[in-house]
Structures are given as C-alpha cells and as structure tokens.
Amino acid sequence: MNIHIPSKFINWPNISIITFLLINLVFGFVTVGNRGLSWDEPLFYNYADNIGYAYSISARLDGTFDLNKAYGIDPEEHMQYGPAYLLISEPITKVIERILTLDEAEAWHITNFLTFLPSTSVLNGSFMFLNSLRVFSILFCVSLSIRANSKICFIEFL
C-alpha cells in the first residue's frame, strides 16, 4: 500500500510552516495553564458575552433597544473595539471551556492562541509572496538592463 503525497505539497515553504505550526501547537498546549488575568480582561470577556445584543431584533422591535447594553458593564472601555472577532471566537471559546473544563480566561487564552497560529502562516505566506515579487522584479529589471544595455534599473533594486 503506497501513499501518494502530491509533490506540490512537499516543498520547503509548506514543510517549514507546517513544522513551525506543529511545534507551536505542542508548546502552546503543554504550557497551557492559569496565568491570571490582565486588568481589562474581565471587562473584555463581559463585552464578548454582551455584544450579540447589538444584533438583537426583538429588542429593536419592542422599543427597548439600548446600544450601551451591547458593550457590557463598561461601555466607554470597549466602544472602539469592533465585534467581528468576538462574534466568531466567543462560541468557540464556550465550546473549549465546556469540553476541556477550563475557566473562561483559560479558554479565551487558548482561543486567542489558536487564532494566532493561522495568522502566522498567512503572514509568512505574505512575506514569501512579496519576496517572490521582489525577486521577479529584480530579474525583470536585469533582463531590461541587458536588453537596453543600461545598468540603472539593476542598481536601483539592489
């Protein structure tokens, strides 16, 4: 029984980022524990619990809607934060909290860590893409400078 792995998958960038993510994942879960709270985390978690109210249709229809309730116990503290990350990650945090029987802070720390990992691979891919564009632009200018018998373009990109 032979397992066929596409050769496109096995190249240096993919292997390096997968190795990086796996090592980080192992270290992340080995070091998980109660590290305590920062001064604003309880307010932030309260904001995460209440932000769904901002999209409440029933409160709007019966005339009792108050946008300040959506920000939690300290509306002034979180008015500048957007709700997108919280709306997506809050249910994930509740699942992690229930499955792993962790407190809210530990579950949020794991959720933040798990969203950090893919963002590092996206950032790595962006850098690699930009680097490949730079190499392409250098090669393009070298070919232009050879054709035009000019060294100006090549010198500008070094």
C-alpha positions, 0 to 999 in steps of 0.5 A: 500500500503506497501513499501518494503525497502530491509533490506540490505539497512537499516543498520547503515553504509548506514543510517549514510552516507546517513544522513551525505550526506543529511545534507551536501547537505542542508548546502552546498546549503543554504550557497551557495553564492559569496565568491570571488575568490582565486588568481589562480582561474581565471587562473584555470577556463581559463585552464578548458575552454582551455584544450579540445584543447589538444584533438583537431584533426583538429588542429593536422591535419592542422599543427597548433597544439600548446600544450601551447594553451591547458593550457590557458593564463598561461601555466607554472601555470597549466602544472602539473595539469592533465585534467581528472577532468576538462574534466568531471566537466567543462560541468557540471559546464556550465550546473549549471551556465546556469540553476541556473544563477550563475557566473562561480566561483559560479558554479565551487564552487558548482561543486567542492562541489558536487564532494566532497560529493561522495568522502566522502562516498567512503572514509568512505566506505574505512575506514569501509572496512579496519576496517572490515579487521582489525577486521577479522584479529584480530579474525583470529589471536585469533582463531590461538592463541587458536588453537596453544595455543600461545598468540603472534599473539593476542598481536601483533594486539592489 
